[in-house]
Amino acid sequence: MDLAQFREYCLSKPRATEGTPFGPDVLVFKVGGKMFALAALDEVPIAANLKCDPDLALELRDRYEQVQPGYHMNKKHWNTVEIDSGIPDPELRKMIDHSYELVTKHLRKAEPKKLEN
C-alpha cells in the first residue's frame, strides 16, 4: 500500500476527515474529532500511526518487524506501521479498521449511530 492508497482508505470511513494540525508534513485522520490515524509525508519509509488494543499491538509488533511502538504517541495504545514495506494490504486495512473502530466506540453514545449514515 502506498500513501495515496492509505489516505484513500482512511477517508473512505464514515465521517472521516483529514487535516494537518501538526503542520503540512503530517496528515491526521479523525472521526468525531478524535484521531484514528496519522501519516508523516516526509518519512522514509512511509509510516503511519494507528490506534491499537494493547494486547493486539504487542502481537502485531511480534509478527511484523514493520510494526513498532507508536512514535510520539502512547506506546501502549498506538503502533507506528511502515505502510509500504511488505505488510499485505488486507492486513493494513484490518489495522486501519481496528483503529477506526476503537475510536468510534468511545464516542458519545449518539455519535456511532450518526456514523452509519
N, C-alpha and C positions, 0 to 999 in steps of 0.2 A: 504494500500500500504506500502510495506517495502522499505528500502533504495535501495536494488538491483532493485526493480521494478521501483522506481523513477528514478534511474540512467539510466536504460534501456530505459524508455520512453523519457527522455531528449535527449539521444543520438540517438533516432530514428528520431529526427527532422532533416530536410535537413541541411547539413553542420554544424551541432552542433559538438562542440569539448569539451573535458574535460581536465581540468588541475588543478594544485594545487599551484597557485601563492601566496597564503597566508599561505602556509605550508602544511604538509602532512595530517592534520586533517580536511581540508576544500576542498571539491570538488567544482569546479567552472565550470559551463557550459556556453559556449559562442557561438554566431553565428556572423560571420563577425567581430570578435574581440571584441564584446560587450557582457557583462554578461546578461543572462536571468534567471539563477538560481544558487544558492549556497546551499550546504548542508554540515553541520558540522557532521563529522564522530564520534565525541566523546560526542555528546549531548544526553541527555535522558530527555524527549522523543526526538526521532529523528525529527529534524525540518529543513526546507529549507526556504530560502528567495526567493520570486518570485516578479518580477516587476508587477505593477498593476495600472490601471487607478485610480486616486484618489477617484472618486465617488464610483466605484465598490469596492475599498479597504475598504471604510467605511462600505459598505453594507455587505461585507463578514465578517468583524470583528463583526458586529451586529448579523449575522446569526450563526457564529461558534465561540465558545469560544476558539477553537484551532487555530484561526487566530488572530494574534496580529500585531501591527505596526512593521515594519522591524527592526530587531536587528542589530545595527551597520550600518544601511542604512538610506537613506532619508525616513522618516516615512510617508511622503505623497505619495510616489510612490512605496514603497515596503512593502510587508507583510511577516511576519515570520509565516509559516504554519507547525503545527505538522502533519507530513505525516502518522504516524502510530497510530493515536489515534481517529479514528472513522469517519473522513470525508469520504464519499463514494468515491471510486476510480474514477468513472466518473467525479465527481466534481473536484477532484485533477487534473485529466487530463485536464479539462477545464481551471483550473488556470495556469497550465504549458503552455498550448496552448496560452492563453491570454498573458502571459509574453513573450513568444517567438514572437508572432505577434507584440507586442508593440515595441520590439527591431528591428525586421526586417523592420518594416515600416519606421523607422528612418534612416536606412542605405542609402547610396547614391542611387540614382535612378537606377543605373545599377545593384546594388547588389541584390535586390529582384528577378530580372529575373534570375540571376545565381542560386538563392536558389532553384528554381523549377527543376533544372536539377539533 
